[in-house]
């Protein structure tokens, strides 16, 4: 009984490895053929050479298996299996067809192109957003400039300055408000401001001053006095005007009138307009005009001309 069992074990030890090797060869033969096709031209392997090589390996393994005297796997059988597995692994690596390799390369290239297209698209989107924001800001500023209030000096005149003096005997001079009509008072200037914008101006405050000084100026004009308390303000709608009168007291002396006629003196009228526009922006407008013989004959002309400095606005 024990002898029959040993014989059966020997038979199984001989047959099972042969069946396993044959099945592996039949299963992996297509991969071996593909590896043969994709191999380098310098070392071409034909199908017959593969079969011959595998047959030799099978014969050697069979010979070694048949020479086994005891059940189990001798060291020589492990060596044969390692050789077969190494060969089959190499065949699988080489078994990739050119089409599969080309497909993998194409997918890799497509992924790279998609990645770069995504990066470029994101950058383009950010640039487009920045341009849109910039255009929106420019459009808004342009709209505000067109619609905002503009409160500026519209016109100005001066009265009660001096009596006119003919340049030659018999000259007839026009009688204007520049001549002295009130001996108890000095010259008076009227400043008309106007909102030339399309929206109202809020919290309008108009400060002004008048004085006699040398021409040209050798020192700064008197500065604006500090505001005490809360000054009264007004609202100017589009096209509305407001008038301010500034009076110089006491009346001009004969020396000052002579300076006016000689061109070495002038009456300066200047001031500042502050307001808030409909977009809640604080605005200002400074003006400076003067009464000088360049604007016409003293005592005849009532025109106030702009000075070279002191006129600006935001």
C-alpha positions in Angstrom: 0.0 0.0 0.0 2.8 2.3 0.9 4.6 1.4 -2.4 1.6 2.2 -4.5 1.2 5.6 -2.8 4.8 6.4 -3.5 4.4 5.5 -7.2 1.4 7.7 -7.5 3.3 10.6 -5.9 6.1 10.1 -8.4 3.7 10.0 -11.3 2.0 13.3 -10.2 5.4 14.9 -9.7 6.4 14.1 -13.2 3.1 15.0 -15.0 2.0 18.2 -13.2 5.0 20.3 -14.0 4.8 19.2 -17.7 1.1 20.2 -17.9 1.8 23.5 -16.2 4.7 24.5 -18.5 2.7 23.4 -21.6 -0.3 25.5 -20.5 1.9 28.6 -19.9 3.5 28.3 -23.3 0.1 28.0 -25.0 -1.3 31.0 -23.1 1.7 33.3 -23.7 2.6 32.3 -27.2 0.7 35.5 -28.7 2.8 37.8 -26.5 6.0 36.0 -27.6 5.0 36.6 -31.2 4.3 40.3 -30.6 7.7 40.7 -28.8 9.3 39.0 -31.8 7.7 41.5 -34.2 8.6 44.6 -32.1 12.2 43.5 -31.4 15.2 45.3 -33.0 16.2 44.3 -36.6 19.7 43.6 -35.4 18.5 40.5 -33.5 15.4 39.2 -35.3 13.7 36.2 -33.7 11.5 34.0 -35.8 8.7 32.0 -34.6 10.5 28.7 -35.3 13.5 29.8 -33.3 11.2 30.6 -30.3 9.6 27.2 -30.6 12.9 25.4 -30.9 14.2 27.3 -27.9 11.2 26.5 -25.9 11.2 22.8 -27.0 14.8 22.5 -25.9 13.9 24.0 -22.6 11.0 21.6 -22.2 13.1 18.6 -23.2 15.7 19.6 -20.7 13.2 20.1 -18.0 11.5 16.8 -18.9 14.8 15.0 -18.8 15.6 16.5 -15.5 12.1 15.7 -14.1 12.3 12.1 -15.3 15.6 11.7 -13.6 14.0 12.5 -10.3 14.3 9.6 -7.9 12.3 11.1 -5.0 9.0 12.9 -4.8 9.2 16.7 -4.6 11.0 19.4 -6.6 14.7 19.0 -7.0 16.9 22.1 -7.3 17.3 21.5 -11.1 13.5 22.0 -11.6 13.6 25.4 -9.9 16.4 26.6 -12.2 14.4 25.5 -15.2 11.2 27.3 -14.0 13.2 30.5 -13.4 14.6 30.4 -16.9 11.1 30.0 -18.4 9.7 32.8 -16.3 12.5 35.2 -17.2 12.0 34.4 -20.9 8.2 34.9 -20.6 8.6 38.2 -18.7 10.8 39.5 -21.4 8.3 38.4 -24.0 5.5 40.2 -22.3 7.6 43.4 -22.1 8.4 43.2 -25.8 4.9 42.1 -26.6 3.5 45.6 -26.8 2.6 46.4 -30.4 3.6 49.6 -32.1 0.0 50.6 -32.2 -0.3 50.3 -28.4 2.8 52.3 -27.9 1.6 54.9 -30.3 -1.7 55.1 -28.5 0.0 55.6 -25.2 2.2 58.3 -26.6 -0.8 60.0 -28.2 -2.7 59.9 -24.9 0.3 61.3 -23.1 0.7 64.1 -25.6 -3.1 64.8 -25.4 -2.9 65.1 -21.6 0.0 67.5 -21.9 -1.8 69.6 -24.5 -5.0 69.6 -22.4 -3.0 70.7 -19.3 -1.4 73.6 -21.2 -4.7 74.6 -22.8 -6.2 74.7 -19.3 -3.4 76.9 -18.0 -3.7 79.2 -20.9 -7.5 79.3 -20.5 -7.3 80.2 -16.8 -4.7 83.0 -17.6 -6.9 84.3 -20.4 -9.9 84.3 -18.1 -8.0 86.3 -15.5 -6.8 88.8 -18.1 -10.4 89.1 -19.5 -11.7 89.7 -16.0 -9.1 92.4 -15.3 -9.9 94.1 -18.7 -13.6 94.0 -17.8 -13.0 95.5 -14.4 -10.8 98.2 -15.9 -13.4 99.1 -18.6 -16.1 99.2 -15.9 -14.0 101.6 -13.9 -13.2 103.8 -16.9 -16.9 103.8 -17.9 -18.0 104.7 -14.5 -15.5 107.5 -14.2 -16.5 108.9 -17.6 -20.1 108.8 -16.6 -19.4 110.6 -13.4 -17.4 113.3 -15.2 -20.3 113.8 -17.6 -23.0 113.9 -15.0 -21.4 115.5 -11.9 -21.9 119.0 -10.8 -19.5 121.8 -11.9 -19.8 124.9 -9.8 -17.6 127.7 -11.2 -17.4 131.4 -11.4 -19.7 132.5 -14.3 -19.2 136.3 -14.4 -17.8 139.2 -12.3 -18.0 142.9 -12.3 -16.8 145.8 -10.1 -18.5 149.1 -9.3 -17.9 152.3 -7.4 -14.2 152.4 -8.1 -13.2 155.9 -9.3 -14.4 158.8 -11.4 -13.1 158.6 -15.0 -10.5 161.1 -16.2 -10.4 162.2 -19.9 -7.2 161.5 -21.6 -7.4 164.7 -23.6 -9.7 167.8 -23.5 -13.1 167.3 -24.9 -13.1 163.5 -24.6 -16.5 162.1 -23.8 -16.4 159.1 -21.5 -19.2 156.7 -21.0 -21.0 156.8 -17.7 -20.8 153.4 -16.1 -21.1 151.8 -12.7 -17.4 152.0 -12.3 -17.6 155.7 -11.4 -18.1 156.6 -7.7 -21.8 156.5 -6.9 -21.4 156.2 -3.1 -18.6 158.3 -1.5 -19.1 156.6 1.9 -18.2 153.1 0.5 -15.3 151.7 -1.4 -15.4 149.5 -4.6 -17.8 146.6 -4.6 -17.4 143.4 -6.7 -20.2 141.0 -7.7 -19.2 137.4 -8.3 -21.8 135.1 -10.0 -21.2 131.4 -9.6 -23.2 128.7 -11.6 -23.6 125.0 -11.6 -22.9 124.0 -15.1 -23.2 120.3 -14.5 -26.1 117.9 -14.9 -26.7 117.0 -11.3 -27.1 119.1 -8.1 -24.3 120.4 -6.0 -24.8 120.0 -2.2 -23.3 121.8 0.7 -22.2 124.7 -1.5 -20.0 127.2 0.4 -18.6 130.3 -1.2 -15.8 132.3 0.4 -14.4 135.5 -1.1 -12.1 138.4 -0.4 -11.3 141.8 -1.9 -8.2 144.0 -1.4 -6.0 146.6 -3.0 -2.4 145.6 -3.7 0.6 146.4 -5.8 0.9 145.1 -9.4 2.6 142.9 -10.0 2.4 141.2 -6.6 5.5 141.0 -4.5 3.9 139.0 -1.6 1.1 136.6 -1.1 -2.5 137.8 -0.8 -4.2 137.5 2.6 -5.2 133.9 3.4 -8.7 132.7 4.2 -9.7 133.3 7.8 -10.6 130.3 9.9 -14.3 129.4 9.9 -16.0 129.8 13.2 -19.0 127.6 13.9 -21.0 126.0 11.1 -21.2 128.2 8.0 -24.5 128.3 6.0 -24.5 126.2 2.9 -26.8 125.8 -0.1 -27.8 123.5 -2.9 -27.4 124.5 -6.5 -29.3 122.5 -9.0 -28.2 122.1 -12.6 -28.1 125.6 -14.3 -28.7 127.4 -11.0 -26.7 130.5 -10.1 -25.7 132.3 -6.9 -24.4 135.8 -6.5 -21.9 137.2 -3.9 -20.9 140.8 -3.2 -17.6 141.7 -1.8 -17.0 145.4 -0.6 -13.6 147.1 -0.1 -13.7 149.5 2.9 -12.7 152.2 3.4 -12.9 153.9 0.1 -9.8 154.2 -2.1 -7.4 157.0 -1.3 -6.3 159.4 -4.1 -2.9 157.7 -4.1 -4.4 154.3 -4.7 -6.6 155.6 -7.5 -3.4 157.1 -9.1 -1.7 153.7 -8.8 -4.7 152.2 -10.6 -4.4 154.7 -13.4 -0.6 154.3 -13.7 -0.9 150.5 -13.7 1.2 150.0 -10.6 -1.8 149.0 -8.4 -4.8 146.6 -8.8 -7.9 145.5 -6.9 -7.7 141.8 -6.4 -10.9 139.7 -5.9 -10.4 136.0 -5.1 -12.1 133.2 -3.3 -13.0 129.5 -3.1 -16.1 127.5 -3.8 -16.5 124.1 -2.0 -19.4 121.6 -2.5 -20.3 117.9 -2.7 -21.5 116.4 -5.9 -24.2 113.8 -6.4 -21.5 111.0 -6.2 -20.5 112.2 -2.7 -17.2 113.5 -3.8 -15.9 116.7 -2.3 -15.1 119.4 -4.9 -13.6 122.8 -4.9 -13.0 125.7 -7.3 -10.6 128.6 -6.7 -10.7 131.8 -8.6 -8.7 135.1 -8.7 -9.5 138.1 -10.8 -8.3 141.7 -10.7 -9.3 145.2 -11.7 -6.4 146.8 -13.6 -6.0 149.3 -16.4 -5.2 146.4 -18.8 -8.9 145.6 -18.7 -10.0 149.1 -19.7 -10.0 152.7 -18.5 -10.2 153.2 -14.8 -13.6 154.5 -13.8 -15.1 153.3 -17.1 -14.5 149.6 -17.4 -16.2 147.3 -14.9 -14.5 144.2 -16.1 -12.5 141.9 -13.8 -9.8 139.9 -15.6 -8.4 136.5 -14.5 -5.0 136.6 -12.9 -2.1 134.3 -14.0 -2.3 132.3 -10.8 -4.9 131.3 -8.3 -7.4 129.6 -10.6 -7.9 125.9 -10.3 -10.5 123.2 -9.5 -11.0 119.5 -9.2 
